[in-house]
Amino acid sequence: MTAAAFKAARDFLLAHRTDYATAYRDFRWPEVGKFNWALNWFDAELARGATADQPALIIVGEGAARLSFAELSERSSRVANGLRALGVKRGDRILLMLGNIVPLWEVMLASIKLGAVVIPATTLLASTDLADRFDRGRARHVVTTSGETGKFDGLDASLTRIAIGDAVPGWNRYDDLLAASADFVPDGETDADDPLLLYFTSGTTAKPKLVLHSHRSYPVGHLSTMYVLGLKPGDIHLNVSSPGWAKHAWSCFFAPWNVGAAVFIASQGRFHARTLLDTIAANNVTTLCAPPTVWRMLIQEDLKSIRHSLREVLGAGEPLNPEVIEQVQAAWGLTIRDFYGQTETTAQVGNPPGQPIKPGSMGRPLPGYTIRLLDPDDQEAGEGELSIALDPRPAALMRGYQQDDGSILGLTGAAYRTGDVASRDADGYLTYVGRADDVFKASDYRISPFELESILIEHPAVAEAAVVPAPDPLRLAVPKAYVALVGGAAGDRATALSIFLHLRERLAPFKRVRRLEFHELPKTISGKIRRVELRQLERKRAADGTREPAEFREEDFPELAGR
């Protein structure tokens, strides 16, 4: 019955994919008590009947492959039996550090079948990062490629080590797992609230948190992501994100396979915008989701020359700049739809297909979510911390944060606070303001770093920017921009003046960036800017009374007087 309830909820959203009012009003999370998505949905539904021979995974470029739902079902069952033979059992933690290669999807499916808990890890991690994941994440098994095995030297010798590729002394060969039987029999039923995934957050402000998801929260919870992506059965869906981070599971695993679409991977050794566009056209990709950083590179190409099959285009991972939306609309006649979520959740807010788009807005609450904007006193506000009401609790919300001692810190109170600030207009549309820690006051005005950064990157010399408060004796703080320039641009006085003039044309005086510095931006391993480091740097410089040669201030430029 639980699989039937899941399918009924999915079919309801598909039936109302462009009818937001009905979908939001009438959708209810399905009641699933015992539910194993890989067995009860992927194997029982997608790998049987009409969809069995349809493509489930398509990889072009490096590691090219094309596998049907039936083939992935069989191969993942072999892997599950092979892992069981090596001692992997229900509840065990498996660290999975792979790029976009077929075994990534096979091991994910196999682990779900076993009831094991996967700790996704990016290949960018260093040995010290991995040691932390094994320590705090309590991993007992690891699957990686033979080229990455050296990073695990020195870790507990009792770990089960599995390598893909060339044989490595002390490591089990992945190919041996595929030689196991294709007949998988689970050791029992899976409770929907059993742990499934343990994610380490990107740690923009502090040590990464450990987010624990269940067999309910991500497999079932990504019905909302499926809905906002606008996916249909048989689609070919390309999501540009790296394995190891939650967005990869969102849009390269659960959401496409919830609907029966093919996951499409364009595997490039080094990202090249024109190659990606040509690949999209050549392979009849129907839906594309990419972060704004990628979209900003794509619009540098001649989009009008691309003869594509795209129906849906989306941006996620960070707020999308209106300029990018306008250029894609002009070239393709398609509107990039923005949406929002976190590692702790699925897609919470977004612009589903067929809905009016408001420039700069990330959309409205998605089916299954009740969104509140709360002030510090937990009162509703027109602008406040974006929060999820817990009564009723969304199926898509994490079980909680795992603490260093292994205990789970669950969610209490009336709402879960996301840590992000948003504003809501009269039509219910939400606009991202910034991280609660990043929004600051200057001359008693609230400043949204994202708003100023969006204007900054419209300047042709600016590749990236981060705005933070710089202490000021008169105004308390003034907005300061740390700017990374595009290749060939000079970090000199002329460029600084040009940027200041650009800002003056587009911003009210109280919002203007008063200082800027050409500087490499500190980032997390997932590529998110660590503004906390820049804020700390500004406080230190203010205390020391120092100023860097690459910093420019408005008062340095007589040319700005009177403008």
DOGUNU-917060 format. One line per 3 residues: number of its first residue (from 1); their letters; for each residue x, y, z of C-alpha. Coordinates in nm, 4 decimals. Layout:
% residues N
NUM = A = X Y Z | ...
//
This chain:
% residues 563
1 = MTA = 0.0000 0.0000 0.0000 | 0.2812 0.2437 0.0700 | 0.4146 0.2245 -0.2867
4 = AAF = 0.0606 0.2796 -0.4121 | 0.0276 0.5885 -0.1906 | 0.3593 0.7209 -0.3224
7 = KAA = 0.2496 0.6683 -0.6829 | -0.0873 0.8337 -0.6216 | 0.0823 1.1436 -0.4774
10 = RDF = 0.3240 1.1523 -0.7715 | 0.0415 1.1160 -1.0245 | -0.1542 1.3953 -0.8573
13 = LLA = 0.1363 1.6369 -0.9020 | 0.1871 1.5272 -1.2629 | -0.1800 1.5849 -1.3351
16 = HRT = -0.1509 1.9401 -1.1965 | 0.2016 2.0242 -1.3164 | 0.0868 2.3673 -1.4475
19 = DYA = -0.2003 2.4194 -1.2035 | -0.0155 2.5563 -0.9029 | -0.3257 2.6649 -0.7108
22 = TAY = -0.4771 2.3155 -0.7099 | -0.1459 2.1379 -0.6543 | -0.0588 2.3533 -0.3553
25 = RDF = -0.4063 2.3454 -0.2022 | -0.4788 1.9746 -0.2369 | -0.1428 1.7929 -0.2278
28 = RWP = -0.0747 1.5796 0.0775 | 0.2426 1.3877 0.1514 | 0.1716 1.0160 0.1113
31 = EVG = 0.1498 0.8055 0.4249 | 0.4333 0.5531 0.4001 | 0.5117 0.3373 0.6986
34 = KFN = 0.7277 0.0652 0.5478 | 0.8935 0.1911 0.2315 | 1.2146 0.1131 0.0464
37 = WAL = 1.2256 0.3338 -0.2605 | 1.4810 0.1199 -0.4480 | 1.2830 -0.2015 -0.3966
40 = NWF = 0.9231 -0.0782 -0.3826 | 0.9501 0.1889 -0.6520 | 1.2593 0.1579 -0.8703
43 = DAE = 1.2588 -0.2229 -0.8978 | 0.8855 -0.2866 -0.8684 | 0.7628 0.0003 -1.0871
46 = LAR = 1.0288 0.1504 -1.3127 | 1.2215 -0.1713 -1.3879 | 0.9017 -0.3575 -1.4762
49 = GAT = 0.6447 -0.3128 -1.7506 | 0.6468 -0.0329 -2.0045 | 0.9381 0.1636 -1.8596
52 = ADQ = 1.1758 -0.1309 -1.8065 | 1.3684 -0.0842 -2.1309 | 1.3590 0.2933 -2.1306
55 = PAL = 1.6859 0.4763 -2.0586 | 1.7407 0.5480 -1.6906 | 2.0994 0.6754 -1.7054
58 = IIV = 2.2802 0.8281 -2.0019 | 2.6412 0.9417 -1.9725 | 2.8187 1.1012 -2.2682
61 = GEG = 3.1844 1.1944 -2.2811 | 3.4184 1.0351 -2.0284 | 3.2818 0.7009 -1.9041
64 = AAR = 3.0038 0.6986 -2.1648 | 2.7201 0.4587 -2.0859 | 2.3505 0.4017 -2.1483
67 = LSF = 2.1544 0.1835 -1.9063 | 1.7841 0.1057 -1.8859 | 1.5806 0.0860 -1.5677
70 = AEL = 1.5835 -0.2942 -1.5904 | 1.9606 -0.3049 -1.6351 | 2.0253 -0.0750 -1.3400
73 = SER = 1.7853 -0.2759 -1.1277 | 1.9735 -0.5977 -1.2000 | 2.3217 -0.4484 -1.1628
76 = SSR = 2.2375 -0.2755 -0.8352 | 2.0992 -0.6011 -0.6944 | 2.4289 -0.7698 -0.7805
79 = VAN = 2.6173 -0.4894 -0.6058 | 2.3886 -0.5168 -0.3029 | 2.4604 -0.8899 -0.2740
82 = GLR = 2.8317 -0.8239 -0.3213 | 2.8331 -0.5603 -0.0481 | 2.6422 -0.7935 0.1840
85 = ALG = 2.9058 -1.0629 0.1253 | 3.1719 -0.8138 0.2384 | 2.9859 -0.7526 0.5626
88 = VKR = 2.7749 -0.4447 0.4826 | 2.4495 -0.4641 0.6760 | 2.1439 -0.2566 0.7557
91 = GDR = 2.2339 0.0686 0.9319 | 2.6046 0.0581 0.8366 | 2.7543 0.3820 0.7007
94 = ILL = 2.9190 0.3712 0.3563 | 3.1287 0.6662 0.2396 | 3.0770 0.7000 -0.1351
97 = MLG = 3.3401 0.9144 -0.3092 | 3.2886 0.8892 -0.6845 | 3.2543 1.1167 -0.9824
100 = NIV = 2.9800 1.0838 -1.2429 | 3.0426 0.7195 -1.3303 | 2.7922 0.4330 -1.3449
103 = PLW = 2.8963 0.2729 -1.0120 | 2.7788 0.5855 -0.8302 | 2.4163 0.5106 -0.9204
106 = EVM = 2.4612 0.1351 -0.8721 | 2.5998 0.1742 -0.5200 | 2.3315 0.4272 -0.4235
109 = LAS = 2.0556 0.1890 -0.5309 | 2.2307 -0.1094 -0.3714 | 2.2741 0.0738 -0.0405
112 = IKL = 1.9063 0.1686 -0.0290 | 1.8119 -0.1950 -0.0917 | 2.0370 -0.3052 0.1940
115 = GAV = 1.9156 -0.0368 0.4322 | 2.2713 0.0976 0.4628 | 2.3384 0.4698 0.5162
118 = VIP = 2.5308 0.6527 0.2430 | 2.7703 0.9393 0.3194 | 2.8174 1.1140 -0.0187
121 = ATT = 3.1614 1.2747 -0.0579 | 3.3096 1.4889 -0.3320 | 3.6375 1.3800 -0.4893
124 = LLA = 3.7746 1.7227 -0.3959 | 3.8072 1.6179 -0.0319 | 4.1549 1.5917 0.1166
127 = STD = 4.2721 1.3249 0.3608 | 4.1982 1.5469 0.6627 | 3.8392 1.6043 0.5410
130 = LAD = 3.7929 1.2308 0.4963 | 3.9266 1.1560 0.8437 | 3.6620 1.3931 0.9843
133 = RFD = 3.3881 1.2197 0.7860 | 3.4938 0.8775 0.9097 | 3.5212 1.0031 1.2655
136 = RGR = 3.2035 1.2067 1.3019 | 3.0107 1.0181 1.0339 | 3.1031 0.6781 1.1807
139 = ARH = 3.1636 0.5256 0.8361 | 3.2746 0.1626 0.8263 | 3.2967 0.1101 0.4498
142 = VVT = 3.4256 0.3132 0.1561 | 3.3743 0.2952 -0.2204 | 3.5994 0.5053 -0.4433
145 = TSG = 3.8174 0.4797 -0.7542 | 4.1627 0.3255 -0.7500 | 4.3154 0.6677 -0.8192
148 = ETG = 4.1709 0.8089 -0.4954 | 4.2674 0.5238 -0.2607 | 4.5835 0.6986 -0.1366
151 = KFD = 4.3676 0.9553 0.0448 | 4.2506 0.6790 0.2798 | 4.5970 0.5685 0.3894
154 = GLD = 4.6300 0.5840 0.7654 | 4.2604 0.5380 0.8380 | 4.1291 0.2477 1.0439
157 = ASL = 4.2595 -0.0758 0.8932 | 3.9288 -0.2514 0.9656 | 3.7402 -0.0410 0.7086
160 = TRI = 3.5862 -0.2293 0.4174 | 3.7606 -0.0782 0.1150 | 3.6237 -0.1133 -0.2378
163 = AIG = 3.8002 0.0339 -0.5409 | 3.6750 0.0840 -0.8953 | 3.9382 0.0417 -1.1641
166 = DAV = 4.2858 -0.1076 -1.1317 | 4.3541 -0.3526 -0.8502 | 4.4930 -0.1902 -0.5352
169 = PGW = 4.6590 -0.3930 -0.2571 | 4.4290 -0.4128 0.0455 | 4.1233 -0.3046 -0.1511
172 = NRY = 3.8357 -0.5174 -0.2829 | 3.7630 -0.4932 -0.6548 | 3.4278 -0.3426 -0.7495
175 = DDL = 3.3994 -0.5752 -1.0502 | 3.3826 -0.8676 -0.8102 | 3.0643 -0.7245 -0.6615
178 = LAA = 2.9001 -0.7314 -1.0038 | 2.9724 -1.1060 -1.0249 | 2.7291 -1.1714 -0.7375
181 = SAD = 2.3765 -1.3029 -0.7875 | 2.1149 -1.0741 -0.9401 | 1.8490 -1.2162 -0.7075
184 = FVP = 1.8372 -0.9860 -0.4068 | 1.6296 -1.0712 -0.1011 | 1.6091 -0.7997 0.1686
187 = DGE = 1.6736 -0.8991 0.5295 | 1.3446 -0.7441 0.6316 | 1.1184 -0.4450 0.5756
190 = TDA = 1.2503 -0.0896 0.5751 | 1.0838 0.1649 0.7996 | 1.0330 0.4955 0.6189
193 = DDP = 1.2004 0.6774 0.9062 | 1.5128 0.4587 0.9023 | 1.8306 0.6575 0.8175
196 = LLL = 1.9314 0.6673 0.4508 | 2.1693 0.9560 0.3813 | 2.4154 1.1515 0.5955
199 = YFT = 2.5292 1.4764 0.4358 | 2.8061 1.7045 0.5538 | 2.6993 2.0627 0.4792
202 = SGT = 2.9324 2.2988 0.2959 | 3.0259 2.4871 0.6131 | 3.0062 2.8508 0.4978
205 = TAK = 3.0235 2.9843 0.8541 | 3.1550 2.7020 1.0711 | 3.2436 2.3345 1.0842
208 = PKL = 3.0156 2.1315 0.8521 | 2.6949 2.0041 1.0095 | 2.5822 1.6442 0.9651
211 = VLH = 2.2364 1.6289 0.8099 | 2.0558 1.2954 0.8472 | 1.7849 1.2016 0.5974
214 = SHR = 1.5525 0.9027 0.5989 | 1.3841 0.6705 0.3495 | 1.0926 0.9126 0.3725
217 = SYP = 1.2528 1.2558 0.3583 | 1.4513 1.2310 0.0343 | 1.2852 0.9603 -0.1796
220 = VGH = 0.9328 1.0784 -0.0960 | 1.0291 1.4374 -0.0227 | 1.1637 1.4935 -0.3717
223 = LST = 0.8145 1.4834 -0.5118 | 0.8290 1.8614 -0.4562 | 1.1542 1.8799 -0.6539
226 = MYV = 1.0061 1.6696 -0.9337 | 0.7142 1.9122 -0.9429 | 0.9154 2.2326 -0.9611
229 = LGL = 1.1506 2.0890 -1.2237 | 0.8465 2.0284 -1.4406 | 0.9571 1.6749 -1.5279
232 = KPG = 0.7491 1.4330 -1.7337 | 0.7880 1.0565 -1.7825 | 1.0421 0.9888 -2.0568
235 = DIH = 1.2192 1.3240 -2.0220 | 1.5961 1.3466 -2.0606 | 1.7063 1.5570 -1.7658
238 = LNV = 2.0465 1.7224 -1.7293 | 2.1411 1.8660 -1.3931 | 2.4803 2.0356 -1.3689
241 = SSP = 2.6127 1.9583 -1.0218 | 2.8869 1.7508 -0.8667 | 2.8441 1.4224 -0.6799
244 = GWA = 2.8902 1.4485 -0.3060 | 2.6477 1.7362 -0.2600 | 2.2745 1.7190 -0.1940
247 = KHA = 2.1704 1.8826 -0.5236 | 2.3183 1.5855 -0.7104 | 2.0849 1.3484 -0.5232
250 = WSC = 1.7966 1.5895 -0.5802 | 1.8186 1.6166 -0.9571 | 2.0469 1.3341 -1.0709
253 = FFA = 1.8775 1.0607 -0.8719 | 1.5478 1.0970 -0.6858 | 1.3464 1.3620 -0.8742
256 = PWN = 1.4030 1.2250 -1.2292 | 1.3459 0.8658 -1.1227 | 1.0374 0.9585 -0.9208
259 = VGA = 0.8796 1.0495 -1.2534 | 1.0505 0.7922 -1.4765 | 1.2803 1.0331 -1.6626
262 = AVF = 1.6338 0.9593 -1.7775 | 1.9260 1.1093 -1.5849 | 2.1614 1.2644 -1.8392
265 = IAS = 2.5256 1.3388 -1.7576 | 2.7554 1.5447 -1.9796 | 3.0926 1.4320 -1.8498
268 = QGR = 3.3696 1.6819 -1.9216 | 3.7191 1.6777 -1.7790 | 3.7071 2.0567 -1.7713
271 = FHA = 3.3887 2.2594 -1.8091 | 3.3436 2.4157 -2.1512 | 3.0230 2.6091 -2.2168
274 = RTL = 3.0012 2.5575 -2.5940 | 3.0692 2.1848 -2.5629 | 2.7902 2.1537 -2.3079
277 = LDT = 2.5468 2.3391 -2.5343 | 2.6370 2.1205 -2.8325 | 2.5923 1.8094 -2.6176
280 = IAA = 2.2477 1.9266 -2.5057 | 2.1437 1.9785 -2.8676 | 2.2903 1.6511 -2.9982
283 = NNV = 2.1226 1.4367 -2.7315 | 1.7757 1.5920 -2.7303 | 1.7921 1.6964 -2.3653
286 = TTL = 1.4477 1.8186 -2.2613 | 1.5086 1.9700 -1.9170 | 1.8146 2.1543 -1.7871
289 = CAP = 1.8972 2.2687 -1.4359 | 2.2211 2.4562 -1.3660 | 2.3549 2.6988 -1.1059
292 = PTV = 2.3734 3.0690 -1.1963 | 2.7530 3.0410 -1.2289 | 2.7048 2.8002 -1.5209
295 = WRM = 2.4243 3.0069 -1.6734 | 2.6501 3.3128 -1.6683 | 2.9042 3.1179 -1.8731
298 = LIQ = 2.6424 2.9803 -2.1120 | 2.5092 3.3240 -2.2032 | 2.8573 3.4221 -2.3215
301 = EDL = 2.7998 3.1802 -2.6115 | 2.5777 3.2278 -2.9166 | 2.2639 3.0716 -2.7692
304 = KSI = 2.0535 3.1507 -3.0765 | 2.2662 2.9153 -3.2863 | 2.1803 2.6140 -3.0662
307 = RHS = 1.9035 2.3959 -3.2119 | 1.7834 2.2396 -2.8901 | 1.4938 2.0281 -2.7624
310 = LRE = 1.4709 2.1976 -2.4250 | 1.1270 2.2486 -2.2710 | 1.2240 2.3475 -1.9154
313 = VLG = 1.5265 2.5482 -1.7973 | 1.5986 2.6109 -1.4294 | 1.8482 2.7715 -1.1963
316 = AGE = 1.9268 2.6637 -0.8414 | 2.2023 2.6587 -0.5812 | 2.2135 3.0361 -0.5401
319 = PLN = 1.9762 3.3191 -0.6365 | 1.9505 3.3889 -1.0083 | 2.0251 3.7304 -1.1535
322 = PEV = 1.7493 3.8852 -1.3708 | 2.0001 3.9723 -1.6463 | 2.0662 3.6020 -1.7105
325 = IEQ = 1.6938 3.5263 -1.7329 | 1.6462 3.8046 -1.9870 | 1.9269 3.6870 -2.2152
328 = VQA = 1.8063 3.3247 -2.2234 | 1.4495 3.4387 -2.2865 | 1.5669 3.6541 -2.5778
331 = AWG = 1.7709 3.3727 -2.7338 | 1.5515 3.0656 -2.6732 | 1.2078 3.1953 -2.5810
334 = LTI = 1.2374 2.9997 -2.2553 | 1.2243 3.1454 -1.9054 | 1.4715 3.0171 -1.6492
337 = RDF = 1.2690 2.9246 -1.3437 | 1.4357 2.9725 -1.0081 | 1.3755 2.7606 -0.6986
340 = YGQ = 1.5118 2.7245 -0.3484 | 1.5902 2.4508 -0.0986 | 1.8601 2.3246 0.1344
343 = TET = 2.0552 2.0104 0.2136 | 1.8179 1.9770 0.5117 | 1.5104 1.9748 0.2850
346 = TAQ = 1.3969 1.9237 -0.0714 | 1.2753 2.2071 -0.2965 | 1.0723 2.4366 -0.0667
349 = VGN = 1.0028 2.7433 -0.2794 | 0.9971 2.7797 -0.6551 | 0.8384 2.8779 -0.9821
352 = PPG = 0.6616 2.5691 -1.1232 | 0.5864 2.5465 -1.4973 | 0.3190 2.7735 -1.6332
355 = QPI = 0.3293 3.0265 -1.3495 | 0.3994 3.3999 -1.3834 | 0.7616 3.4833 -1.3081
358 = KPG = 0.8587 3.7910 -1.1105 | 1.2160 3.9071 -1.1796 | 1.4345 3.8524 -0.8745
361 = SMG = 1.1811 3.6314 -0.6958 | 1.2486 3.2657 -0.6190 | 0.8769 3.1904 -0.6374
364 = RPL = 0.6108 3.0662 -0.3991 | 0.5927 2.7823 -0.1442 | 0.5836 2.4431 -0.3144
367 = PGY = 0.3223 2.1730 -0.2502 | 0.3674 2.0128 0.0901 | 0.5391 2.3139 0.2497
370 = TIR = 0.3937 2.5902 0.4670 | 0.6459 2.8749 0.4671 | 0.6571 3.1438 0.7334
373 = LLD = 0.8779 3.4526 0.7580 | 0.9730 3.5034 1.1205 | 1.1385 3.7878 1.3068
376 = PDD = 1.3753 3.7211 1.6012 | 1.0727 3.6965 1.8346 | 0.9068 3.4259 1.6203
379 = QEA = 0.6474 3.6714 1.4917 | 0.5322 3.6829 1.1293 | 0.7029 3.9549 0.9262
382 = GEG = 0.7020 4.0915 0.5729 | 1.0744 4.0275 0.5743 | 1.2153 3.7644 0.8037
385 = ELS = 1.3900 3.4331 0.8376 | 1.2430 3.1811 0.5974 | 1.0975 2.9053 0.8155
388 = IAL = 0.9023 2.5836 0.7617 | 0.5954 2.5222 0.9749 | 0.6206 2.1870 1.1561
391 = DPR = 0.2485 2.1319 1.2040 | 0.1980 1.9398 0.9868 | 0.5614 1.8386 0.9474
394 = PAA = 0.6655 1.8021 0.5807 | 0.7758 1.4517 0.4823 | 1.0717 1.6166 0.3084
397 = LMR = 1.2373 1.7572 0.6188 | 1.5525 1.5921 0.7562 | 1.5349 1.3730 1.0652
400 = GYQ = 1.7781 1.6139 1.2315 | 2.1441 1.6999 1.2802 | 2.3751 1.4215 1.3944
403 = QDD = 2.5924 1.5361 1.6833 | 2.9575 1.4441 1.7342 | 2.8570 1.1771 1.9867
406 = GSI = 2.6316 1.0117 1.7292 | 2.3017 1.1282 1.8801 | 2.0420 1.2988 1.6603
409 = LGL = 1.9319 1.6530 1.7399 | 1.5745 1.6535 1.6173 | 1.3568 1.9528 1.5341
412 = TGA = 1.1386 2.1086 1.8002 | 0.9090 2.4071 1.8265 | 0.6574 2.5387 1.5769
415 = AYR = 0.8934 2.5933 1.2841 | 1.2309 2.5010 1.1384 | 1.4393 2.8113 1.0667
418 = TGD = 1.6478 2.7870 0.7496 | 1.8947 3.0641 0.8336 | 1.7994 3.2506 0.5140
421 = VAS = 1.6169 3.5829 0.5072 | 1.3450 3.6506 0.2506 | 1.0695 3.9027 0.1838
424 = RDA = 0.7140 3.8301 0.0669 | 0.5036 4.0485 -0.1620 | 0.1261 4.0856 -0.1804
427 = DGY = 0.0963 3.7940 -0.4253 | 0.2856 3.5546 -0.2001 | 0.6092 3.5593 -0.3997
430 = LTY = 0.9282 3.5276 -0.1976 | 1.2511 3.7119 -0.2714 | 1.5837 3.6038 -0.1278
433 = VGR = 1.7561 3.8697 0.0833 | 2.0576 3.6796 0.2157 | 2.1846 3.4544 0.4892
436 = ADD = 2.0714 3.5756 0.8285 | 2.4390 3.6046 0.9226 | 2.5208 3.8045 0.6074
439 = VFK = 2.2513 4.0760 0.6151 | 2.3818 4.3843 0.7946 | 2.2994 4.7451 0.8750
442 = ASD = 2.4739 5.0539 0.7364 | 2.3581 5.3957 0.8616 | 2.0610 5.2064 1.0126
445 = YRI = 1.9553 5.0694 0.6719 | 1.9344 4.6922 0.6195 | 2.1698 4.5825 0.3430
448 = SPF = 2.1248 4.2630 0.1414 | 2.4643 4.1489 0.0099 | 2.2975 3.9484 -0.2662
451 = ELE = 2.1215 4.2549 -0.4075 | 2.4479 4.4476 -0.4338 | 2.6397 4.1471 -0.5681
454 = SIL = 2.3791 4.1053 -0.8420 | 2.4484 4.4595 -0.9601 | 2.8249 4.4168 -0.9333
457 = IEH = 2.8439 4.1098 -1.1577 | 2.6609 4.2981 -1.4316 | 2.9820 4.4977 -1.4779
460 = PAV = 3.1835 4.3385 -1.7629 | 3.5061 4.3259 -1.5591 | 3.3521 4.1499 -1.2577
463 = AEA = 3.3501 3.7696 -1.2465 | 3.2365 3.7292 -0.8853 | 3.1746 3.9533 -0.5866
466 = AVV = 3.1065 3.9276 -0.2151 | 2.9710 4.2203 -0.0136 | 3.0375 4.2474 0.3606
469 = PAP = 3.0188 4.5262 0.6208 | 3.3350 4.7295 0.6711 | 3.3433 4.8984 1.0156
472 = DPL = 3.2976 5.2746 0.9901 | 3.3097 5.5229 1.2804 | 3.0262 5.7359 1.1424
475 = RLA = 2.7869 5.4909 0.9741 | 2.8615 5.1870 1.1982 | 2.9393 4.9988 0.8787
478 = VPK = 2.9585 5.0616 0.5052 | 2.9120 4.8065 0.2269 | 3.2421 4.6803 0.0929
481 = AYV = 3.2800 4.4557 -0.2113 | 3.5509 4.1986 -0.2567 | 3.5773 4.1539 -0.6311
484 = ALV = 3.7258 3.8774 -0.8457 | 3.7879 4.0014 -1.1992 | 3.7401 3.8286 -1.5316
487 = GGA = 4.0503 3.7207 -1.7201 | 4.2382 4.0120 -1.8720 | 4.0832 4.2796 -1.6486
490 = AGD = 4.3260 4.4925 -1.4515 | 4.2777 4.5455 -1.0782 | 4.3691 4.9117 -1.1010
493 = RAT = 4.2279 5.2549 -1.0302 | 4.0559 5.2840 -1.3697 | 3.8674 4.9573 -1.3204
496 = ALS = 3.7674 5.0558 -0.9680 | 3.6326 5.3905 -1.0909 | 3.4390 5.2178 -1.3661
499 = IFL = 3.2775 4.9841 -1.1118 | 3.1900 5.2683 -0.8756 | 3.0250 5.4574 -1.1634
502 = HLR = 2.8341 5.1437 -1.2612 | 2.7019 5.1094 -0.9056 | 2.6002 5.4753 -0.8805
505 = ERL = 2.3821 5.4410 -1.1885 | 2.1941 5.1439 -1.0452 | 2.1736 5.1817 -0.6667
508 = APF = 2.0124 5.4252 -0.4256 | 2.2701 5.6211 -0.2226 | 2.2041 5.4338 0.1039
511 = KRV = 2.2795 5.0996 -0.0672 | 2.5933 5.1996 -0.2517 | 2.9154 5.0061 -0.2142
514 = RRL = 3.1546 5.2548 -0.0573 | 3.4707 5.0452 -0.0754 | 3.5940 4.7690 -0.3007
517 = EFH = 3.8963 4.5470 -0.3079 | 4.0279 4.3198 -0.5808 | 4.0743 3.9944 -0.3988
520 = ELP = 4.0430 3.6195 -0.4441 | 3.7228 3.5031 -0.2782 | 3.7522 3.2390 -0.0019
523 = KTI = 3.5235 2.9439 -0.0713 | 3.4069 2.6186 0.0763 | 3.4976 2.2956 -0.0978
526 = SGK = 3.1544 2.3048 -0.2630 | 3.2287 2.6480 -0.4122 | 3.0190 2.8671 -0.1814
529 = IRR = 3.1711 3.1978 -0.0760 | 3.2773 3.2166 0.2889 | 3.1734 3.5732 0.3683
532 = VEL = 3.2445 3.4997 0.7332 | 3.6185 3.5059 0.6546 | 3.5855 3.8412 0.4812
535 = RQL = 3.3873 3.9887 0.7718 | 3.6549 3.8717 1.0121 | 3.9228 4.0219 0.7891
538 = ERK = 3.7447 4.3578 0.7880 | 3.7141 4.3627 1.1679 | 4.0829 4.2801 1.2055
541 = RAA = 4.1903 4.5520 0.9634 | 3.9687 4.8053 1.1393 | 4.1225 4.7115 1.4734
544 = DGT = 4.4757 4.7330 1.3303 | 4.4068 5.0506 1.1327 | 4.5433 4.8933 0.8137
547 = REP = 4.4406 4.9251 0.4513 | 4.5467 4.7094 0.1584 | 4.6908 4.8588 -0.1631
550 = AEF = 4.4212 4.6801 -0.3682 | 4.1409 4.8548 -0.1757 | 3.9709 5.1566 -0.3293
553 = REE = 3.7275 5.3904 -0.1555 | 3.4752 5.6364 -0.2956 | 3.6565 5.9278 -0.1339
556 = DFP = 3.9665 5.8380 -0.3371 | 3.7910 5.9580 -0.6532 | 3.7210 6.3312 -0.6987
559 = ELA = 3.5488 6.2303 -1.0236 | 3.2596 6.0872 -0.8210 | 3.1826 6.4142 -0.6419
562 = GR = 2.8374 6.5440 -0.7255 | 2.7323 6.2305 -0.9130
//
